Amino acid sequence: MKTRLFILAISAVLACTSEGLAASQSYPVKFRLGMRSTTLAGDIRGTDTVTYVIEAKPGQEMSIAFRSDHEACTFNVYNPDGDGPVIEAKAIGDGYIGKLPPSGEYAVKVAFMNEAQPATSCRYSITFDISG
């Protein structure tokens, strides 16, 4: 009987803590052979985030087109060294174009601008283009 109560108590604690955690997913951005752009789509809810990792060389130009069905849903581009965002998309609208100084893996994080309610959701599409 005590064992059964202990298992129920542990299960309840695990259920409560897993609901409070934000889901964070990461995906590498891959281009089809001979292509320089790709479009991906997804959705996030509340404090969920999706990070796309894209490899680039110095001097290449990256452009990103972003569309979502919620005005607070946005993206930020982070340097390979992880030293803060290259640019916060909320400051520039629904896209980004820029020459990339260092080579490496850039992280593009899709999230809500502010603390969203758990029930708030966003569907989006994001197009990556690398040239140069």
ABEGO torsion letter per residue (X at the ends): XAAAAAAAAAAAAAAAAAAABBBBBBBBBBBBBGBABBBBBBBBBEABBBBBBBBBBBGBBBBBBBBBABAABBBBBBBAAGBEBABBAAAAEABBBBBBABBEBBBBBBBBABBBBAABBBBBBBBBBBBX
